[in-house]
Every structure is written in C-alpha cells, then in structure tokens.
C-alpha cells in the first residue's frame, strides 16, 4: 500500500509538471515552481567468473516542488521513485538491486527550509550534498541524500566557505533515512555498499570546506569527520594555462590524509593518497592523464586504504583514477593507478563522448586478491533538441579485466532521461 500511494503521488506530480515549469507570481506560494527528471533505465552485468549474470529495468525519477521566497526564506521538496514494473526476474540472484532495490523505491529524498541573502546560505533538512567525499552519487535513478544542516558563505568573488553537519543518510536504494552509511549495507538497504558494519549505526559526519576559483586557477580543501570511523583532510588544485579559444594545457594535484576517529569501528586507520594530473583543454573538450598512489600501512584498515562512508561501493570518489566499476577506494587495499581520459563534444555538441582506460596495481590481501586489473569505459550521451529539448539517451559501457572472482566484468547501462 505504501508503494501504491507513493506511485500515485509521483504520478500526480508528473501531471502538474506538464504545465509551465515556472509559475507566475511572487512570494512563498505565488512563486512556486515544479521541475524534475524522468528516467527509464536498463542495466546488465556480465561475469566470466562464478557469479550469476544480473540485469534490471526500472522507471522513475524525481519531482521537485520549490516555493517562492518570503523574507529570504524558501522551501524545497523532492519526491523520488523507482519501479521495476514487475519486469525483473523473481530470483534476486539474477537481479541488480541498485536501480529500484528488489521491488520499488518511493521516498521524499529532499525536504528542507533555506535562508539565502546576499553572500549567506543556510539550509536545514533532507537535502542533496555536493562535496568531494559526501555527494549525491547520482548514477542510477534515486540519488543519495542527507539529513542535516548546510551553510555557505561567499565573502569574495570566487571564494566559498562551507560547513555541514549530517546526522542521517538515505542511500540510492533506501526508502528512508537512517543512522547508517555504505559500510552498513544489507540485503535491502544501501545495496551496492561495501558492508562491514552490520547492525551498527553511526552518528553521521561533519565537514568544513574552502574553495576558490579565478581565471585558470581552481583550489579546494575540505576537512571531514566521519564520526566513530575516521578523520580526513583533502586538498586539490589545478591550473589551466592560455586563452579560452586555444588549446590550453593543465596541471593539477590532490592529497588526502586520514586517521581514525572516535570508536574506530572499522579498526585503526592510517591512510595517505597522493595524486597528479596533466592534460589539455579546448573549449569543452578535455584530455587528461591522472595518477594516484595509496601507500601500504600494514595492520591498519584495508592495508592503508581510505575509509569513505558515502562513496565506498559506488565508485563515486573524487580521485583522478576512479572509473565506473573500480577505484582505489573500492578495491580496499593499497596500490597505485593511472588513467587516461578524453571528453569530446561532437555533432554540434549534441553528442558527448567520455572515453577512458585505467590500470590498477594493488597489494594482495584477504580482502582483495588481484594484483593487476584494468578498466575501459565508453560513455555516450545524445542530447535531443527542438520540441524534444531536455530528452537525452545515454549508454555507459565498462569492461573490467582480471577482477577477483568475477574475472572479466562487463557492465552496460542504457538510460533514457527527460529533464524539465
């Protein structure tokens, strides 16, 4: 019954959205507007190793109702849904549960109040968070969202200072918020996470960040406290040379330092990551070569790898060498990797192609048994125009070689999306 009412609510929002996205009028009620996205998603996983191949189909999306502003205060609510429509195998062993769980998802993933005036933003409630290590992970139908408080301050042009405190988490396969993270993955909640903390809860996280951008320079630094798990410091900077209408070389670097915190539920933590990137940019086209190394620290969590409660298992961390399937974080061991990547806009920017190849050299441990793996990614998106503006078709293919147990892992997902 809960799913039925959720689907009816989603359908009602869709019916409202057929009209103009921006309503006339001003004020809290008069300035209300509706926006959102709809997705139809087909996902397949093929293994040459022992696991069963898996597939899934789902439709859904998110409908956002955003109020107008009254005395600099506004409100936002987003209802997310994902339904398999009974088209997936009944046996869960043959189903990829990361689209709509093993049935359906209906949830208000966002519901917050916001105060914004001049250079100050305050937001309280259920919301999307967009930081390097706490982010939406929006690669299925329902994104990750977080319950808490966010504040941001812009004292100078190009400079943003942010702080946040999150207390509860909703993964992309959960119907509601809980005091968990991706190390609390179970059969029905946080599907796709790493696991390792069954039945345990944590009090969330806090973070403080600074980022600055001017001309070709981009720099950012964040400090994270993942309560009872780890304390992390992260910094990244890049510089792009030259004029915008020419080929522009770029260089960048990233650094991560992490230690244990509080109850240290995952054990001792002692991790470092050092990364560098070089490349060139022309207009929106980009070619890069990235490298990251995670030094070994025997006797600590995952031989010196990072604790990352909101990206582990999702491959959504900000390291230069993260691919669709693999990352140094998700491999749960020390090692190093390099990745060459190209982003091209073709056919008068109607076609976006993201192509990459990455190679991972890992320390064998009880958690990870492969020393050399690789991954090829082909990500194509076609954007329609005219009367079909907002509609896109995307195909993401990933081929991972020499994976533990899985051996060759081929992963393909086709997504039809409409944004309004």
Protein Blocks (a to p, Z undefined) as FASTA:
>chain_A
ZZmmmmmmmmmmmmmmmmcfbdgdedjklmgccdddddddddddddfblbdcdddddddd
ddddddddeehiacddddddddeklpacfblklpcfklnojmbacddfbccddddehjbc
cdedjdddddfklcfkiablbccddddddddddfbghiacdddddfbdcdfkbfbdcddd
fklccfkgoghiabjiehiacebjadddddddehjbccdddddddehibccdddddddde
djfkbccddddddddddddehjllnopaddddddddddddehjbccddddddddddehia
hhhpacdfklgonlpafbfkbcfkbcfklnopadddddddddddeehhlaccdddddddd
ddddfkbccfbdcddddddddddehjlgoiacdddddddehiahklpaddddddddddZZ
